Amino acid sequence: MRQLIFIGLILSLSCKEDLPPPFNDDLPPGPTEIATDIIGDTLFEKGFALTPLDPAIVQQGGGFEKTYLDTLDFGNDGSSPVWMLAQWQSKYDLADTPPVDGLDGRIEYANEGKKIALYSDHSLWLEVDASEEYDSARVSGQPWPHLLIAQNFNETGPNIGAADRLDFSMAIKLEKCENKMEGRSYNVSLHTAQSPFYFMVVNNNSNSADYNQRIWFGLPSFDYRYPTLRDDEIVLWDIGTSTFIYGVPETTIWGNVSLHDGNWHETHIDIKPLIIRALEAMKEHDVFLNTTLEDMIITSMNFGWEVPGTFDAAIRVRGISLKSIQVL
């Protein structure tokens, strides 16, 4: 651990001048850290490869590489994206949409249901206008529109046990969230607009009895239903992917703030202890019963809008980073 040394100001009463602080060359050197960036193209300079509207097309068509529709390159012709933009369950396809230059320096792609824009400060605008997606208030079992940025790390993702730290950071700013449902049509158990961040955590040890067991490790952010951030963890079953979700307490990530206030909010946190807690929690649900930290890797991530309700919502994000840290 680095040593933090406070050197007091030494005053000479006789000459009333500041003396230089003593030099101590006997202090041991600090530790050496090796940082490996896990998330690529954090400035979004290479653009996004665009998914189909229906995830079943990807699943049945041989994977994303064989089924993506277009590249949103923000004018950088010939770029090879590491990011994907998932537009699941939308009515409106961004494929073949021309980029438009904004007066404030942004470059955007937009249609009736969604918008993505890149700003000169490398922040990214993600917007879903679900008032164009729903003809009436969503009912139980009805799919909802997504607008997610995602990356796959596959087997090159960081090993949880091998890392001394897993330093995560990002900043978000809510730009708008308008509830377009009237009166009694809004049901808090069915309707919201939310922007969670998920890592897929997988047992990658082929010799383990838990081989290929996985969870969505969630770092919650904005949720229309909760102006005050929660301080409890959650464990849910995701029907769509047949996978458990573990959600970190929101205040652990963001502190005691309101993500509804329209200001920028940043987080810088080592998520390894949080993954350790997720492993403990999942054992209570008979998942990862035979799993050690050394068996586990992070294989992918996604962030953005899930809108199971009639909301028009936009958020900006910047500085997404995950670094695997080894201390020598």
SERO-351563 format. One record per residue (C-alpha): residue in one letter; x, y, z. Coordinates in nm, 2 decimals, padded with zeros to 4 digits. Example, Ala and Ser with C-alpha at 12.3 -4.5 7.8 and 13.67 -1.06 7.14 Angstrom:
SERO-351563
LUMNU  aa       x       y       z
LUMNU   a   01.23  -00.45   00.78
LUMNU   s   01.37  -00.11   00.71
end
This chain:
SERO-351563
LUMNU  aa       x       y       z
LUMNU   m   00.00   00.00   00.00
LUMNU   r   00.13   00.34  -00.08
LUMNU   q   00.24   00.55   00.22
LUMNU   l   00.09   00.89   00.26
LUMNU   i   00.33   01.12   00.45
LUMNU   f   00.22   01.45   00.60
LUMNU   i   00.51   01.68   00.64
LUMNU   g   00.45   01.97   00.87
LUMNU   l   00.57   02.32   00.80
LUMNU   i   00.88   02.39   01.00
LUMNU   l   00.91   02.75   01.12
LUMNU   s   01.23   02.92   01.23
LUMNU   l   01.16   03.16   01.51
LUMNU   s   01.49   03.32   01.48
LUMNU   c   01.48   03.41   01.11
LUMNU   k   01.11   03.36   01.05
LUMNU   e   01.17   03.18   00.72
LUMNU   d   01.04   02.85   00.60
LUMNU   l   01.29   02.57   00.61
LUMNU   p   01.29   02.30   00.35
LUMNU   p   01.13   01.97   00.47
LUMNU   p   01.38   01.69   00.56
LUMNU   f   01.45   01.43   00.29
LUMNU   n   01.40   01.07   00.39
LUMNU   d   01.57   00.83   00.15
LUMNU   d   01.51   00.53   00.37
LUMNU   l   01.14   00.49   00.28
LUMNU   p   01.07   00.16   00.10
LUMNU   p   00.94   00.20  -00.26
LUMNU   g   00.57   00.18  -00.32
LUMNU   p   00.42  -00.12  -00.49
LUMNU   t   00.42  -00.16  -00.86
LUMNU   e   00.08  -00.20  -01.02
LUMNU   i   00.00  -00.35  -01.36
LUMNU   a  -00.33  -00.23  -01.50
LUMNU   t  -00.51  -00.41  -01.79
LUMNU   d  -00.79  -00.23  -01.96
LUMNU   i  -01.08  -00.46  -02.01
LUMNU   i  -01.33  -00.24  -02.19
LUMNU   g  -01.21  -00.12  -02.53
LUMNU   d  -01.26   00.21  -02.71
LUMNU   t  -01.38   00.40  -02.40
LUMNU   l  -01.40   00.72  -02.61
LUMNU   f  -01.65   00.56  -02.86
LUMNU   e  -01.43   00.66  -03.15
LUMNU   k  -01.47   00.34  -03.35
LUMNU   g  -01.85   00.36  -03.34
LUMNU   f  -02.11   00.08  -03.29
LUMNU   a  -02.21  -00.23  -03.47
LUMNU   l  -02.59  -00.24  -03.47
LUMNU   t  -02.80  -00.55  -03.37
LUMNU   p  -03.13  -00.66  -03.53
LUMNU   l  -03.45  -00.57  -03.34
LUMNU   d  -03.52  -00.93  -03.24
LUMNU   p  -03.25  -01.11  -03.02
LUMNU   a  -03.38  -01.44  -03.16
LUMNU   i  -03.23  -01.35  -03.50
LUMNU   v  -02.89  -01.33  -03.33
LUMNU   q  -02.94  -01.66  -03.14
LUMNU   q  -03.06  -01.85  -03.44
LUMNU   g  -02.84  -01.68  -03.70
LUMNU   g  -02.50  -01.79  -03.57
LUMNU   g  -02.41  -01.50  -03.34
LUMNU   f  -02.38  -01.13  -03.36
LUMNU   e  -02.09  -01.12  -03.61
LUMNU   k  -02.31  -01.29  -03.87
LUMNU   t  -02.63  -01.09  -03.80
LUMNU   y  -02.54  -00.73  -03.73
LUMNU   l  -02.72  -00.48  -03.96
LUMNU   d  -02.50  -00.17  -03.99
LUMNU   t  -02.21   00.02  -03.84
LUMNU   l  -02.28   00.36  -03.68
LUMNU   d  -01.93   00.51  -03.72
LUMNU   f  -02.01   00.88  -03.65
LUMNU   g  -01.84   00.97  -03.97
LUMNU   n  -01.52   00.77  -03.92
LUMNU   d  -01.54   00.56  -04.24
LUMNU   g  -01.38   00.22  -04.22
LUMNU   s  -01.38   00.19  -03.84
LUMNU   s  -01.40  -00.15  -03.69
LUMNU   p  -01.62  -00.12  -03.38
LUMNU   v  -01.56  -00.31  -03.06
LUMNU   w  -01.90  -00.18  -02.92
LUMNU   m  -02.24  -00.32  -03.01
LUMNU   l  -02.56  -00.12  -03.00
LUMNU   a  -02.86  -00.34  -02.91
LUMNU   q  -03.20  -00.21  -03.01
LUMNU   w  -03.40  -00.51  -02.89
LUMNU   q  -03.78  -00.52  -02.91
LUMNU   s  -03.81  -00.18  -03.08
LUMNU   k  -04.04  -00.10  -03.36
LUMNU   y  -03.79   00.13  -03.53
LUMNU   d  -03.46   00.01  -03.69
LUMNU   l  -03.16   00.25  -03.69
LUMNU   a  -03.00   00.06  -03.98
LUMNU   d  -02.93   00.28  -04.28
LUMNU   t  -03.00   00.59  -04.08
LUMNU   p  -02.76   00.87  -04.19
LUMNU   p  -02.57   01.06  -03.93
LUMNU   v  -02.66   01.42  -03.86
LUMNU   d  -02.43   01.69  -03.73
LUMNU   g  -02.57   01.89  -03.44
LUMNU   l  -02.50   02.26  -03.37
LUMNU   d  -02.33   02.17  -03.04
LUMNU   g  -02.07   01.95  -03.20
LUMNU   r  -02.26   01.62  -03.16
LUMNU   i  -02.31   01.36  -03.43
LUMNU   e  -02.63   01.17  -03.40
LUMNU   y  -02.84   00.89  -03.54
LUMNU   a  -03.21   00.91  -03.47
LUMNU   n  -03.55   00.78  -03.56
LUMNU   e  -03.90   00.79  -03.41
LUMNU   g  -03.82   00.56  -03.12
LUMNU   k  -03.45   00.63  -03.03
LUMNU   k  -03.14   00.84  -03.06
LUMNU   i  -02.77   00.79  -03.00
LUMNU   a  -02.53   01.09  -03.02
LUMNU   l  -02.16   01.13  -02.97
LUMNU   y  -02.04   01.46  -02.83
LUMNU   s  -01.70   01.63  -02.87
LUMNU   d  -01.62   01.55  -02.50
LUMNU   h  -01.67   01.18  -02.58
LUMNU   s  -01.99   01.16  -02.38
LUMNU   l  -02.26   00.95  -02.54
LUMNU   w  -02.63   01.03  -02.54
LUMNU   l  -02.88   00.74  -02.53
LUMNU   e  -03.25   00.81  -02.57
LUMNU   v  -03.56   00.60  -02.60
LUMNU   d  -03.89   00.76  -02.68
LUMNU   a  -04.13   00.48  -02.57
LUMNU   s  -04.43   00.70  -02.64
LUMNU   e  -04.36   00.60  -03.00
LUMNU   e  -04.32   00.24  -02.91
LUMNU   y  -04.63   00.16  -02.71
LUMNU   d  -04.99   00.21  -02.84
LUMNU   s  -05.12   00.17  -02.48
LUMNU   a  -04.98   00.10  -02.13
LUMNU   r  -04.76  -00.21  -02.13
LUMNU   v  -04.93  -00.53  -01.99
LUMNU   s  -04.76  -00.82  -01.80
LUMNU   g  -04.56  -01.04  -02.03
LUMNU   q  -04.53  -00.78  -02.31
LUMNU   p  -04.17  -00.72  -02.43
LUMNU   w  -04.02  -00.38  -02.39
LUMNU   p  -03.77  -00.17  -02.59
LUMNU   h  -03.40  -00.17  -02.51
LUMNU   l  -03.12   00.06  -02.61
LUMNU   l  -02.79  -00.09  -02.48
LUMNU   i  -02.43  -00.05  -02.55
LUMNU   a  -02.24  -00.37  -02.51
LUMNU   q  -01.90  -00.55  -02.54
LUMNU   n  -01.80  -00.92  -02.54
LUMNU   f  -01.48  -01.02  -02.38
LUMNU   n  -01.54  -01.39  -02.39
LUMNU   e  -01.24  -01.59  -02.26
LUMNU   t  -01.01  -01.29  -02.26
LUMNU   g  -01.21  -01.13  -01.98
LUMNU   p  -01.04  -01.08  -01.64
LUMNU   n  -01.01  -01.37  -01.39
LUMNU   i  -01.17  -01.26  -01.07
LUMNU   g  -00.93  -01.45  -00.84
LUMNU   a  -00.61  -01.34  -01.03
LUMNU   a  -00.69  -00.97  -01.00
LUMNU   d  -00.59  -00.78  -00.68
LUMNU   r  -00.85  -00.51  -00.78
LUMNU   l  -01.11  -00.46  -01.04
LUMNU   d  -01.14  -00.08  -01.07
LUMNU   f  -01.46   00.03  -01.23
LUMNU   s  -01.55   00.39  -01.32
LUMNU   m  -01.82   00.57  -01.51
LUMNU   a  -02.02   00.90  -01.51
LUMNU   i  -02.39   00.95  -01.60
LUMNU   k  -02.62   01.24  -01.63
LUMNU   l  -03.00   01.21  -01.67
LUMNU   e  -03.12   01.43  -01.95
LUMNU   k  -03.49   01.36  -01.93
LUMNU   c  -03.74   01.10  -01.81
LUMNU   e  -04.10   01.18  -01.88
LUMNU   n  -04.38   00.96  -01.77
LUMNU   k  -04.63   00.95  -02.06
LUMNU   m  -04.89   00.73  -01.89
LUMNU   e  -05.20   00.89  -01.75
LUMNU   g  -05.36   00.83  -01.41
LUMNU   r  -05.43   00.47  -01.32
LUMNU   s  -05.26   00.33  -01.63
LUMNU   y  -04.92   00.36  -01.44
LUMNU   n  -04.84   00.05  -01.24
LUMNU   v  -04.51   00.07  -01.04
LUMNU   s  -04.48  -00.31  -01.05
LUMNU   l  -04.50  -00.31  -01.44
LUMNU   h  -04.37   00.02  -01.56
LUMNU   t  -04.04   00.21  -01.53
LUMNU   a  -03.75   00.34  -01.73
LUMNU   q  -03.41   00.22  -01.60
LUMNU   s  -03.05   00.22  -01.70
LUMNU   p  -02.86  -00.07  -01.52
LUMNU   f  -02.51  -00.17  -01.59
LUMNU   y  -02.44  -00.55  -01.61
LUMNU   f  -02.14  -00.77  -01.62
LUMNU   m  -02.17  -01.13  -01.71
LUMNU   v  -01.98  -01.34  -01.45
LUMNU   v  -01.91  -01.70  -01.55
LUMNU   n  -01.75  -02.01  -01.41
LUMNU   n  -01.49  -02.08  -01.68
LUMNU   n  -01.32  -02.38  -01.52
LUMNU   s  -01.40  -02.68  -01.73
LUMNU   n  -01.29  -02.91  -01.44
LUMNU   s  -01.54  -02.75  -01.20
LUMNU   a  -01.88  -02.90  -01.12
LUMNU   d  -02.02  -02.55  -01.18
LUMNU   y  -01.86  -02.50  -01.52
LUMNU   n  -02.05  -02.25  -01.73
LUMNU   q  -02.28  -02.14  -01.45
LUMNU   r  -02.33  -01.76  -01.48
LUMNU   i  -02.50  -01.46  -01.33
LUMNU   w  -02.57  -01.10  -01.43
LUMNU   f  -02.37  -00.89  -01.19
LUMNU   g  -02.56  -00.56  -01.18
LUMNU   l  -02.45  -00.21  -01.09
LUMNU   p  -02.78  -00.02  -01.07
LUMNU   s  -02.81   00.34  -01.18
LUMNU   f  -03.11   00.54  -01.27
LUMNU   d  -03.46   00.40  -01.21
LUMNU   y  -03.77   00.62  -01.24
LUMNU   r  -03.93   00.44  -00.94
LUMNU   y  -03.66   00.53  -00.69
LUMNU   p  -03.57   00.90  -00.65
LUMNU   t  -03.39   00.79  -00.33
LUMNU   l  -03.12   00.53  -00.39
LUMNU   r  -03.16   00.20  -00.22
LUMNU   d  -02.91   00.04   00.02
LUMNU   d  -03.01  -00.32  -00.01
LUMNU   e  -02.89  -00.59  -00.25
LUMNU   i  -03.13  -00.77  -00.48
LUMNU   v  -03.13  -01.12  -00.62
LUMNU   l  -03.38  -01.18  -00.91
LUMNU   w  -03.44  -01.45  -01.18
LUMNU   d  -03.43  -01.31  -01.53
LUMNU   i  -03.68  -01.51  -01.73
LUMNU   g  -03.56  -01.38  -02.07
LUMNU   t  -03.20  -01.52  -02.03
LUMNU   s  -03.28  -01.79  -01.76
LUMNU   t  -03.01  -01.64  -01.54
LUMNU   f  -03.00  -01.50  -01.19
LUMNU   i  -02.93  -01.13  -01.15
LUMNU   y  -02.74  -01.00  -00.85
LUMNU   g  -02.78  -00.63  -00.79
LUMNU   v  -02.53  -00.43  -00.58
LUMNU   p  -02.69  -00.18  -00.34
LUMNU   e  -02.72   00.15  -00.52
LUMNU   t  -02.57   00.36  -00.25
LUMNU   t  -02.26   00.14  -00.26
LUMNU   i  -02.20   00.25  -00.61
LUMNU   w  -02.32   00.62  -00.61
LUMNU   g  -02.34   00.73  -00.25
LUMNU   n  -02.63   00.93  -00.10
LUMNU   v  -02.72   01.12  -00.41
LUMNU   s  -03.02   01.15  -00.64
LUMNU   l  -02.97   01.04  -01.00
LUMNU   h  -03.29   01.22  -01.09
LUMNU   d  -03.14   01.57  -01.04
LUMNU   g  -03.00   01.62  -01.39
LUMNU   n  -02.64   01.65  -01.27
LUMNU   w  -02.33   01.45  -01.36
LUMNU   h  -02.26   01.17  -01.11
LUMNU   e  -01.94   00.97  -01.10
LUMNU   t  -01.84   00.64  -00.95
LUMNU   h  -01.49   00.50  -00.90
LUMNU   i  -01.50   00.17  -00.71
LUMNU   d  -01.32  -00.17  -00.68
LUMNU   i  -01.59  -00.42  -00.77
LUMNU   k  -01.39  -00.73  -00.67
LUMNU   p  -01.53  -00.73  -00.31
LUMNU   l  -01.88  -00.68  -00.45
LUMNU   i  -01.83  -00.98  -00.67
LUMNU   i  -01.72  -01.18  -00.37
LUMNU   r  -02.04  -01.08  -00.19
LUMNU   a  -02.24  -01.18  -00.50
LUMNU   l  -02.08  -01.52  -00.50
LUMNU   e  -02.18  -01.57  -00.13
LUMNU   a  -02.53  -01.45  -00.21
LUMNU   m  -02.57  -01.69  -00.50
LUMNU   k  -02.46  -01.99  -00.30
LUMNU   e  -02.78  -01.92  -00.09
LUMNU   h  -02.97  -01.99  -00.42
LUMNU   d  -02.78  -02.31  -00.50
LUMNU   v  -02.57  -02.13  -00.76
LUMNU   f  -02.18  -02.14  -00.76
LUMNU   l  -02.19  -02.40  -00.48
LUMNU   n  -01.86  -02.55  -00.61
LUMNU   t  -01.71  -02.23  -00.74
LUMNU   t  -01.40  -02.04  -00.63
LUMNU   l  -01.29  -01.69  -00.73
LUMNU   e  -01.02  -01.84  -00.95
LUMNU   d  -01.29  -02.02  -01.15
LUMNU   m  -01.47  -01.70  -01.24
LUMNU   i  -01.42  -01.46  -01.53
LUMNU   i  -01.61  -01.16  -01.67
LUMNU   t  -01.72  -01.23  -02.02
LUMNU   s  -01.93  -00.93  -02.13
LUMNU   m  -02.10  -00.61  -02.03
LUMNU   n  -02.39  -00.39  -02.12
LUMNU   f  -02.54  -00.06  -02.02
LUMNU   g  -02.83   00.15  -02.13
LUMNU   w  -03.21   00.18  -02.13
LUMNU   e  -03.47  -00.08  -02.05
LUMNU   v  -03.81   00.08  -02.08
LUMNU   p  -04.10  -00.14  -01.97
LUMNU   g  -04.34   00.15  -01.96
LUMNU   t  -04.44   00.46  -02.17
LUMNU   f  -04.15   00.69  -02.08
LUMNU   d  -03.94   00.92  -02.30
LUMNU   a  -03.60   00.91  -02.14
LUMNU   a  -03.24   01.01  -02.22
LUMNU   i  -02.91   00.97  -02.04
LUMNU   r  -02.55   01.07  -02.11
LUMNU   v  -02.26   00.85  -02.02
LUMNU   r  -01.88   00.89  -02.03
LUMNU   g  -01.57   00.75  -01.88
LUMNU   i  -01.68   00.38  -01.87
LUMNU   s  -01.37   00.18  -01.76
LUMNU   l  -01.28  -00.15  -01.60
LUMNU   k  -00.92  -00.22  -01.52
LUMNU   s  -00.78  -00.54  -01.38
LUMNU   i  -00.51  -00.45  -01.13
LUMNU   q  -00.22  -00.67  -01.03
LUMNU   v   00.00  -00.55  -00.74
LUMNU   l   00.36  -00.68  -00.77
end
